[in-house]
Amino acid sequence: GDVYKRQVSTQSTGRLLDVMHHRSLLLLVALHGTWASSSFDPFQRKMEARGASEASIRSFQHSYESLISSSDSLIREDDIRPTPEFQRMPYRPRREFDLANVTLNPAGEAGSKQWQLLYTYNGRMISPWHDIPLIAGLDKTEPRVRHRCVNGDTRALCQSPPKCPQIKCGVPECEPGSVPVHTWSRDGCRECFVCRHPLPKTYHFVCEIPRHTTAKMEINKADEFNPVKQDLTKSGELRHYKYKPEHGSVVNYGALTQTWEDPDVKHPATGVGGDNDPIDVLQVNTRPCKMGQVMKVRILGTLALVDGDETDWKVFVADVDDRESDDIWSMQDIPGSRVGEIRDWFRLYKTAEGKGENRFAMDGRVAGQKFATDVVMETHQAWWRLRSGKARCEFSGGECWQSEAPSIHQHHSSLIHKTVMVKLNGGLGTSMGLDGPKSLLEMDSHGTTFLDLIVGQVEAVRAQYGEDSLKFLLMNSFATSDATKEYLLANHNSFVWDELMQNEVPKVDAATKQPAEWPLNPEMEWCPPGHGDLYMALAANGKLDQLLADGYEYMFVSNSDNLGAVMDPGILSRFADSEHGFMMEVCNRTAMDKKGGHLAVDAATNKLLLREVAQCHTKDMPYFENYVKHLSLIHISEPTRLLSISYAVFCLKKKKKTRPHEYDHTLFCNYN
């Protein structure tokens, strides 16, 4: 009994998982504990009359005796230390892909049909199409301060803005992950700084045709490891640009890695499918790239070229490592004459081969950065379908070559099929103006609730990995169960889910420390014991044994009002490949998190613990509310902010040592 009490009171994640692993011990201690208190007898009789299990009665007895003891449940500031700064893991697809480890290996006689450019990474052969991740990292470039002037419909850079008022603005101190940037008014005048957050992503670009050259080089889809080779004409000759050969290509031309324009998917903006290639890139920097070079670029916009009955996107980008790009952040930063030159070149270049002009969808308009980024990510998803076997890349010469490496999608799918997602839904939204479950709070004018969004998130995972892939469980309380069931039946009748019921315990009269009485409404005398009841509820009603028997190994847990906590397969993969039984994402607290629980280190045991406000002495409240000193366990005030999503993943059985998966992803997370 003392062991169990100590384990629960310290909230040590390692010890808690030991209890979870030895769930028979948990039940044994709960059923056969030796606590005795005559003051608890009225509670025991009341719970027995309600039909409560012996385990839930003994669990509540432990909580009750901690409550009435002098200071047993308090965690004093002198007994804890702030948590050390957890290692911050930035977004690095797969592991840490370092371009410095990429080597270009030319093979064959230069200028011949046999010449090709092969790629190795740390001495191992790789495909520039499939093995170099699309996302290169975050764009940490700080824009240089400069003015903008307006000349008709054409925007250009100039030394000073015409007829603009003088502004006096300081540079704000931005949070980590943000940079100060100027904003501009519609008339072209500079305004004050704002913090740009989050930092945009950069992407990996493979240079195929350097600026001012004519050899039509491309990533070869058919050959092993997809080398860069020169394209051939229908007559079998090496292909060159014939249009204005004295100038050659007007841009650094190439492709984004891990993208594919699916010919079977018609884009609504063009009405036709893709061209069966990686998405094309127009890098606008003045400096020519080197053939085969892999570069980090910033997306600016896109043209929708229609070649025959195929969509052939042309994505404008800028090299983030070129100082020239410090002034190129959107299509508005490229002179209109330069954009027109590029558009005309791609409209006319095939006329030199006796073919007709190319045409553009969207009236030849260059779509902006957001639209272009969406297009790129659509082609990235198409590439995922190709790699997972849900789509085929075929052409007249055969089938596209792909490495035989294990599919990341298949690895994620196998893990998600062994995972149960739990949303803690036992609380009422009284502080939000509701008299029902807080998950039924409406978010917009259309009446969309938190629960609607959660259902959509689960269905999105199932759509990608199979209808039977992710088991979903709502931990309801007696106060939320009926309303939740009615809502799901009325609005999501076909949605498959299961229920885990919290226990219910008597309310305690603060003055007498005896069961509270409310004769007019006896149901008001009861309350759910809180989300910490998850362990007891899982074990006591047999749900844990059932999940284990059904083959589930992992449990993803978050609050129903934490809309940013979604089932991320990359983080699940990292957890599965570790030897740990528990993983949690945490974040720095903000001023809105003063009342929430925080993590700390037990000074006596050097282990992590959680201190809630109920465990805080009144004299320690200033320390408890010091959101700079103590790290937050949960963060729900701004669920869409990066690094501000909280959730936990539990292992339901003993972990085995496993070899880290080759295609492990590391996302925005803090790890202990």
Protein Blocks (a to p, Z undefined) as FASTA:
>chain_A
ZZmmmmmmnopaklmmmmmmmmmlmmmmmmmccbdcfklmmmmmmmmmnopafklmmmmm
mmmmmmmpmklmpccfklpccddddddddddehiaddfklpccddedjehiakbccddde
ehiacdfklmmcfblbdcfbdcdddddddehjbccddfbdghiacdddddddddehiacd
ddddfkopacddddddddddddddddfbdghiabdcdddfkbghiiadddddfkopacdd
fehklnopabdcdddehiacdfkbccfklopacehiacddddfbfbdcdehiacddddfb
dcdddehjaccdddddddfkbmklmmmcbfklpcfklmmmmmmmmmmmmmmnopacddde
hhlpacdfklmmmmmmmmmmmmmmmmnopaccddfklccdddfbdcfklmmmmmmmmccc
dddfkbccklnopabdfklpcfbfnopafklmmmmmmmmmmmmnojklpccdddddfklm
mmmmmmmmmmmmmbccddddddddddddfklopacddfklmmlmpccebjklmmmmmmmn
ommmmmmmnopabdcdddfklmklccdfklmmmmmmmmbfbdcddddddfklmmpccddd
dfklopacdddfklpcfklmmmmmmmklpccfbdcklmmbghiaccddddfbdcdddddd
fkbccdddddZZ
